[in-house]
Amino acid sequence: QVQLVESGGGLVQAGGSLRLSCVASRSIFSFNAMGWYRQAPGKQRELVAAIGSGGSTNYADSVKGRFTISRDSAKNTVSLQMNNLKPEDTAVYYCNARVQTFVAGMTSRDYWGKGTLVTVSS
């Protein structure tokens, strides 16, 4: 069983910064990838940033240059540093961990945290 626990959300003014953390109940290297998704009211959930087991990263175009995903394997933790926040960043942010297998085709299992709310005021 896997548990993901997020923290760090809150209220911040535009231009400010927040750091989100996700603590996993097992080694982060047991996942093919971990990442952060967000969902704003009335919008679909979207990928914000992801990091593969080998350390490669991927970011949504809207956050490139402002957000940075990182990991601390000793603490089973993946973090998202968010700088120069904008009102459009307001959303519930969810930690995600993915396990993929390739037996007679690719299958995936996603684990999700409960989410943490980030609100950016103008």
N, C-alpha and C positions, 0 to 999 in steps of 0.2 A: 504494500500500500504506500502511496505517495501523498504527502501533504505539502502544500505551498502556502506560506504565510507572508503577506505583503505588509509593508509599513511605510510611512513617510508622506502620505498624502496630507493635504490641507489647503488652506486658503492663502493665496499669495497675489501680490499686485503684478501687473504686467511689467516685464523686465526683470522680475525676480527669479529666484532659483529654488528648486526642491530636489531632494535626492530620495528616490524610492528604493526599497530593499525587498528582496524576496528570499526567504530562507526555506530551503528544501529539507525534507526529512531523510534524504540520503544523498550520496555523492552526486554532484552536478555532472560528473563525467559519465554517469550511468544513462544520461539522456543524450540523444543525438543533437538536440538544440534546446536552448531556453530563450525566452524572450518576453517582451512586454507588448500587450495589445491594449487598445482603449476603445471605449464606446461612449459617444456623446448622445444626448437625448435626440431621438429622431433619426439617428444615423446608424449605419452598420458598424460592427466591430472591425477594427483595422489593425494591422501590424504596425507597431511603432519602431521596434528594434529587436534584433535577435542575435544570438551568438551561438556558433556551433561548438561542438566538443573540441575541435582543433583550434578554436580561438577566432575564427573568421566572423565578421560582423556584417549585418545588413540593416539599413535604416530606411524608413519612409522618407520620401523626398521632402516632405513638409518639416521634418525635424533635423535633417542633415546640417551639421555645423553648430547645432544648438544642444542636442542630446548625445550622451555617450553611455553605452552599455559596457559593463565590466563584470568581472567575477572574482570571487575569493574562494577558491576551492577548499581551503582549510576550514572555512566557516559555512560551507555549502550554500553560499549566498551569491545571488546575481543582483546587481544594482543598476539603476538608471539615473544618471545625473542629468538634470534638466535645467538648462540655463536660458536666459532671455525668454522667459515664458510669455506666451501670448494668450489672449482670451480664447482663441480657437483651440487651444490645448486643453480646455476644460473638458473633463470626461472622467469616467471611472476607468482606472488602469488595472489591468489584470496580468498577473504573472502566469506564464505558460511554460510547460515542459513537454517535449515531444520524444516519443520512442518510436522508431521505425524499424520494420523488419521487411526482408525481401525473400519471402518463401512463397513460391507460386504467385508472384505478384507482390507489390508493395502494400503493406498495411501500416497504419499509424494509430498510436494511442496518445491522446492529449490529456494532460493534467492541468487543472486550473486552480488558481487561488480564488478567494472570495471577492477580491477587488478592493481598491482604495481610491477614494474620491479626491481628485485634484480640481480646484476651482481657481481660475485666474481672473481677477477683476481688472477692468479697464481703467 
